[in-house]
Structure formats: structure tokens, C-alpha cells
Amino acid sequence: MRRREFLQATGGAAATAGLLATMPERAAGTTENVPPAVVTQDGGTVEVSVGPDGEFVFSPGTDEVLAITPGTTVEFVWESNTHNVVPQSQPDGADWDGEGEAGTFFDSGHTYTHTFDTEGTYEYVCTPHQGLGMVGTIQVTPDPSAVTPTGTATPSGTSTPASTDEPSGNSGGGSTQLPDFGGYLGNANNGDTVEDLRGNDQVTVEVGAGSGFAFNPAGVWIDPGTTVQFEWTGEGGAHNVVAEDDATADLDSGGAEDTSGVGYEYTFEDGGISNYYCVPHQAQGMLGAIAVGNDVPTVSVGGGGGGPSIPDGAKAIGVGTTIAMVTTLGLAFTLLKYGGGSPEE
């Protein structure tokens, strides 16, 4: 074979290999692997996983709308710890209370069921992880198949936009603004539970949550004038609440007490950040933080970030091109070094 013919053949093979590398794989008899945006259920019982694999999602509910017929029962199954199911909006006449109010959470293995009879849209959240995008939607309609990812089917068959209300504190671009506690909660037990509770006159923080050595939620964001009630769980021995020296609020519940119930409350009048701790268990990570008002430093969470994204197709083309170039150069080097038959005419 002449070198020119050999190079043409190998170059063509390399180009073909590169092209094939850019083609998405498909199993026989399947279509493109596009995750469903709507999960439907007609009667009976449907399961919603709460925090599957430790992720801050309801599945279905967060990444997919759950569309069901009236009378369908939804069973919420906890697959990780420190979650609740708190309704944010529901149709007039509905009586859904959810499972756990702000400050009340459940761990893996817990289950909760509710039968949805009233038609309409139900929006709900996990309050400790709402700021991280743990929100869900249930659409109750006689025709779940008519529900679209971007809207809800109306009885007349037309579509109305689904609610685009973001959790309080959200900014655009899919990210959420939460208070920046300066890394104080980085070593805190339960430190990933930060709640935006602005709009409430009174909120509750558990003292001795989890294994008994945590505040829950560890971080809260409230308005000036809000009263925080610190409620002892009775777990973990004697606890107290004491502010760091640079805190805006002068938190001090006194000596550590082994009790249960609301043992201390404080009304926050001034804006700013107040980090605090339990004196007996500070070294064990029993830390908390409270942000007051809108004029506090914030950080963006849950928005992806990291610069512009590159489409998968472009990535595949780049990989394929690289394969083609390497293959061609390798074959050409081999031919030039070891020869390739009779010389060209």
C-alpha cells in the first residue's frame, strides 16, 4: 500500500472513530434518556422519598412535579436525617398540615401519609434545607397526564404557569442567598441546617437536638423584633445559650440546665450577626448563629456557579476531535518510522 493511500485510510478511520465518540449511546429499543419532568399517579398510593442519598430533594417533587388524581395517598418516606414537610401554599378548602413545623424534624426511617382530595397546587418545603432548594410540588387534578413541566392543566384544558415564587432570600440564577456566618457553623453539629425565617414574629430553636449536642436549626435568619424561643429537648445533659464576645445580641441564658421545654427566649431588636454556643459542649460542636435584618453579609448557595456551563454536545465533539487527532498522529508516526511498502509513484 502506498503511503498516501495508507494515510488516507487511517485518517478516515480516525475521523470515523472521532465521530462515533461524539454520538450519544442508546440502549436498544429506547429513546433519549431525558428524565421525566412530571410524575403521575392515578389513585392508590405513591411514595415520595425525603432526602434520598443525603440529597436535599423530594423525589418526586423537587426535580419533577408530582401530578395525582383526587383521593390519591402520598407516603413521604425519610431516607436521611433532619427533614420535615411543611406546606407553603395549598388550594382553598384543603386541610393539609404536613409533618413537622419549623423547628421540628424527623430522621431516616420516619414515614408520613396524607390523602389529597382537593384539586389544585400544593407547594411545600423542608424548612431546614429550604435555602438549599429542598422544595416540592404536588398537583391534584382529574387528568394528571395534562400537567406540563412549566404549567398546570386547568379544567378547560388550557395551561397556566406554575408558581415561580422562590424561597425567601432567593436571588436569580437558581442560587439562594443565605447569611454568611463567617465559617462559624463549619464545625457545628447540624451546621448545614440554616433557615430563612424572616416574616415570623416568633421562631423556635431546639437546644440539645440530634444526638443531644446541637442547636436546631443551627443558623436562622430573622427580622428585627422577632422573638427566638430556645427549647430544651431534655437530651445531652445540661445546656445553656451564651453569645460570642462580638455578637450583636447579648444572649445569656445563665448556667447550664438539664431540663426540657422553653428555657430561654430573646427578642432581637438590632440587626447583625450573633454567634453563640453551649458552654459545656462548645468543644463538641454545639454552636449556633442568628442573623437579624436584611443588612447582613450573605453567600450564594445551591446555584451551580463556577462560570458558564459547556453543553454536553460541545464536550463530546471536543473529546471526539482529540481522539481523531491522537489516532492519526500515532498511525502516521508508525508509518514514517517503520515504512509502509513501495514508494509513491
N, C-alpha and C positions, 0 to 999 in steps of 0.2 A: 504494500500500500504506500502510495506517495505521501510525503509529509503533509502536503496541503489537504489531501483528502482525509488524512488521519485527523488533522486539527479541526477540519470542518465537522467531521463526525463526532469527535469528542466534545467540541464546543456545543454542538446541537444537543448532545446528551446532557451536558452540564446545564444548559439552558432549560431543558425539559425538567431536569431534577429540581432546578430552582423554582420553576413554575408550579410543579407539583407540591413543593414545600409551602407555597402560599395558599394552596387550596384547603379550606376547612374540611376536617374529617367528618364523615357522616356514617352512622351505622345503617346497615341495610334496612330499608323499609321505614326510615324515619325522616322527618323534616328537620329544618334548622332547629338547634337547641335553644329556643327562646323561652325563658321562664315565664310562667303564666302571671298576668297582672291581676287576674280575677279568679278566685277560687269559689266554686258554687256548691251549694248543698240544698237539696230539696227534702226537707223533713228529717226526722231521725235525730242523730247526734253527730256533731262534728267536733273534732279536737283542735284546740289552739295551744301550741307549745309556748310556754312563757320562759324566755331566756334560754333557748336551745343552744347547746355547746358553749354556754357562757356569753353568747352574743346578746346585745341589748335590742332584741326584737321580739315581736309576737309573730308566730308563724302558724297559719297565715294571719295577716292583719297589718303588718308593717310594710313589707315589700309587695304584698298583694292585698287587694280588697277582698274581704270575705262576704260573699253575697248568699243569703239564705232566704228561704220562704218563711212566712209567719208560722209559728209553732215549732220551729227548729230549736233544738237544745245545743248550746255551745258549752263544751267542757274545757276549761282552762287547766292545763297541767304544768306545774312548775318544774323546770329542768335545771334551774340554777337558783342561787340564793338572793335574798333581799329584794323581792319584787312585790308589786301589788297591781291591781286592776282597778283604776279609778275613772269613772265616766266623766267626760268633759262636756259633752252635749248629747242630747237624745231627743226623739220626737215628743211632741206634746202628748200626754196621756201615758207615756212609758213609765215604768216603775223600776228601772234597773239601778241598783245601789252599788254594783261592783263588789270587789273583795278587798277590803283594806282601805282606810282613809290615809291622808297624808300623815306619815309617821308610823303607820302600821304596815309591816311587811311579812312575807312568808318565804319559806325556803324550799329547796328541791324536794319533790315528793308530794307537796300540797296540791290539792285539786279543788276546783270550784265550778259549779254548773249553774246555768241560767237559761231559761226558755224565753226566746224573744217572740212576742206576739204582735207588737205594734209595728206597723210599717214605717220605714224611714231610715235615716242615717244615724249611727251611733259612733261617736268618737271617744276614745279612751286612751289612757296613758299609764305608764308605770312611773309614779311620782319621783322615786329616787333617781331614775335614769331618763326622765323626760328630756332633759337637756342634751342627752346623748342620742336622741332620736327614737327612744322606745315608746312609740305611739301606735295605735291601731285603729282600724275602721271596720265596722260591720254594717252592711246594707241589707235591710229586710224588705223584701219585695215579692210579689206573687210570681215574678218572672226573673229569676237570678241571671238567666242567660242574656238578658237585655242590658245588664250592668256593664259599663265600659271602664277601662282603667282611669280615664280622665273625667268621668261623669257618672251620674246615677240615672237610671231609667225612670221616667215618670209614667203614671198610668196611661197617658196618651201615647206613649211610645217615643216621645221626644227626650232629649238628653239635657240635663242641667249640670253645670260644672260642679265637681266635688269641692268640698271645703278646702281652701288653701290656707286656712289660719295656721300659723306656726306657733309652737310653744312660746310662752312669754320669754323675751330675751333673745329670740332668734334674729339673726341678720340674714341678708340674702345669700345666694350662692350655696345653699344647702348646709351652711355652718350655723352653729349656735353660740351665742355669747354667754359666757358664764364668768363669775367673779374670779379674778386672779388673786389667790391667797398666798402668792409668793413661794409656792412649794411647801407650805406648812403642812398640808394634808398628804404629802408624798409618803410619809412614814406612818400615817394614821391608819388604825384599824377601820375598815369600812370607808376608807378615804375617797373611794370613787363615787360615793353617794352625795351628790351636790344637787340641791333642789332650788329652782326658782319659784319662790312662794310669795312674790310680790302680789299685792291685791288682797291679801288676807290680813285681818285685824289681829288674829291670834294664830300662832303655829306651835307645834309640839316637837321637842327633841327628846328622844329616848336616852336615858343615862344608864349604861350597862347593857347595851344592845349586843346582838350577836352572841359571842361566847362569854359576854359579860364585861368586856373591856373595850367598849366602843360607844361613841355617840352616834345616834341615827335619826336623821341624816347627819353626816359629818360636817357638811357645809350647807348653809342656807343663804338665800338672797331675799331680803325683805324690804319693805318700805319703812321710812321713819314713822314712828308712832305705833309700830307693831309690837305686840307682847309675845315673847317666847316663853313657853312653859317647859321647864325641864322635868321630865317624868322618869323617876327611878323605876327600873324594871324588877328590882329585887335580886338581880343576878350579878355575880362577880365581886361580891363583898361591899365594902364601904366606898362610896364615891363622893366627889364634890365637883364644883364648877368654878374655876379660877381663871381670870383673864391674864394674858401675857402683859408685860410691862408697857408695850407700845400699842395696846388695844385702845380703840376709841371708847368703848364702853367699859365701865368699872364692874365687871362681872365678879361676884364673890358670894358663893352660897354658904360660906363658913366651913366648919370642919367636915370631914368625910363622914357620911352616914350610910348605914346599911338598912335601907328602907324600901318601900315601894309606893308609887303614886307620885303626884306632882309635889316635888320638894322645894322648888325654887322657880321664880319667874322674874322676868326683867323686861321693861318696856324701853325699846331703843328709840331715842329721840334724835340723836345726831347721826349724820351719815358717816360712812367709813368702814374700815375692816376691824373686826375684833376676833383675834385668835385666842383660844382658851384650851384648858386641859383639866384632867383629873389629877390632883396632886399625888395620890398613892399609886396611880397607874400610868403616869406620864411616860415613864421609860418603856412601858409596854405598848405604847402607841395609842393611848386613849386621848385623842386630840380632836378638837372641833374648831369651826370657824364660821363667822356670821358677817355677811356683807349687808350694809344698810344704804339704801338710796341708789340713784342712778349714776351718781358721780363717783364711781369706784373703778379701779383698773379691771379690765376684762381680758379674756382669752377666747379664741375661736376653737370650738371642738366639733368633731363629727362632720366636717365639711370636705374631707378629702385633701384639698390643698396640694402643695408640692409642685405648683406650676401647671401649665396646660397639659392635658392628657393627650396621648397619642392613640389614634384609632387602631384597633386590632388589625384591620386590613393593612395599614401602613407598616405596622410591625412585621406582619407576615411577609410583605414584599421585601422589606429590608433583610429579613432572615434568608429568604429565597435568593436574593441577589448575592448575598455573601456566600451562600453555598455554591452558586454557579461560578463565581469568580475563583474561589478556592479550588473547585474541581478542575476548571480549565487550566489554571496555572500549574496545578500538580501534574496533570497529564502532559502539558507542554514541556515541563521540566524533564519528565521521564523520557519523552521522545527525543529531546535535544541532547540529553546525556548519553542515552544508550542507542540512539539511532532508530530509524523506522523503515528500513527496507531500501529499495533502489532510490537513487537521487531523482530530483524532479527533472522533467524534460525541459 
